Amino acid sequence: MSGFIDIHNHLLPGVDDGPKSIEQTINMLRIAYAEGTRTIIATPHYQEDRYMVNKVVLEEKVREVSKAAKSAGIEMDIFLGCEIYYNHNCVKLLKEKVIPTMAGTKYVLVEFIPVADSRYIKNALQEILLEGFCPIVAHIERYEAFIKDLTFIENLLDMGVYMQVNSMSITNSWGKKNKSATRKLLRNNLIQFVATDAHNELKRIPRIRKCYNFLRKKYGEAYADELLFGNQQKLLLGQDI
């Protein structure tokens, strides 16, 4: 493994509830690099009436951050993605390339309100799939419909949906409820991606090494590598997982 690949990270400055300055972004990148991360997909929020930064602006932000990282001596590959707060208009915007996919691939990262019911979530994901995109559901440990019914997750996986959890949930840095839910998902082999969902350098930090060490010790090196590198590499290549 040549370094972790973080597919969920809010490192672009001044575009959502992540860092406010390029200096904060560089601090986040220093932490990520020290943790062993070598590739990041920046996933700014897209939510109508709240976070709607133009794609061209986001692309320029990625170039700005990449240049600043290189000047700071941080060798990090940074791609543009998006964390999409689902609504019925987002699929149209994906088709029109208004909303970026994950590193320009067929994959999209999507989130829902935590109390969304299973029917709403399934219908939304079917809509995304029917248009040729591959949805990854962000931080699934937060959704009541998922944790209460593992069969529901299995059905979504059979449809071609992928699941992501946050590294801090696995390491108990985000509360006992999320830890319990996430480890239940791991035991049942229902996760394809682990990512940081980092927002800053103080609290929601891009730490991943402790999570990797836990996964390797508990489930074996092959499983840990798959969740933090292997599946991510397939994503970047546009391959099926």
Protein Blocks (a to p, Z undefined) as FASTA:
>chain_A
ZZdcdfbdcfbghklmmdfbfklmmmmmmmmmmnopabdcddddddehiaccdfklmmmm
mmmmmmmmmmnopacdddddddddddfklmmmmmnomacceehiabdcddddfklcfklm
mmmmmmmmmnopacddehkllpmklmmmmmlmmmmmmnopacdddfklmnopnojklmmm
mmmmmmnopafbdcfkiabfklmccbfklmmmmmmmmnojklmmmmmmmmmmmmmnopaZ
Z
